[in-house]
Amino acid sequence: MEYTDDILIFKTNVKSAPDQLRLKELFDSIPSINNWNVDADDIDCVLRIVTRQVQADDIIKLLTATGYQCQELE
């Protein structure tokens, strides 16, 4: 059975380089996150995550527990 990657997309308040460094530390500790990026130039500071196993609710809980706003975009 072959698994495909999911792309999760969120509206956040992650804007600065230190914010993104903090996320890097968080996401590097989760092996099932294959890739991620934040478009800090977008008004919604869009976070995109490529993963096989992580659910959107898990990311929302993680970011809000870290002090960020995070809402899934569809």
N, C-alpha and C positions, 0 to 999 in steps of 0.2 A: 504494500500500500504506500502510495506516495503522498506526502503532505505538501500543501501549498502555503505560501506565506500570506498572512493577512496584513493589510495596511490600515492602521488605526489613525484617525485624524482628530485632533483636539484644538479647541480654542483655549489659550492660556494667557498668563500675564508674565511669561518668561521673556525678558527683553534684553538684559545685559549679558556681557561675556561672563561675569561671575555666576549669574543664574545658569547659564548654559554649562559652565564647568561643574556646578553642583549637580545638574542633571546627568552629566557624563559619569560622575562618580556613582550615582544611583543606578543608571542603566548598565554600566559596565559590570555591575554585580549580578545582573540577571542574564544568564547565558542564552535564554530563548529570545532575547531581543537581538535581531540580526543587524539592524541599522535604525538610526533615528536622526532627525534634524528639526530645527526650529527656524521658521521664517520670521525673524524679529522685525523685518521691515513691513510685514503685513500688519494691518490694524488689529487682527485677532491673534497675533503671535502664534501662528499655526505650528503645532507639533505633529510630526508624522513619525509613526513607529512601524517598522517592518518586523513581524514576529510570527512564530508558528504556534505558540501556546499561551501567550499572555492575553488576557481579556481586557476590554476597555475599562470595566469597573475596577480592575486591579490598578491600572495606571491612574485613574481618577483618585482612588484612595491613597496611593503612594504620593502623588503630587500634593494633594490637599493636606496630608499629614506632614509634608515638608514645608507647608506654608504658601503654596502656590494655588492659584485658581486654575481649574481644569474642567472643561466641559466637552463632551464628545460632539463632533460635527458629523452630519450625515450627508 
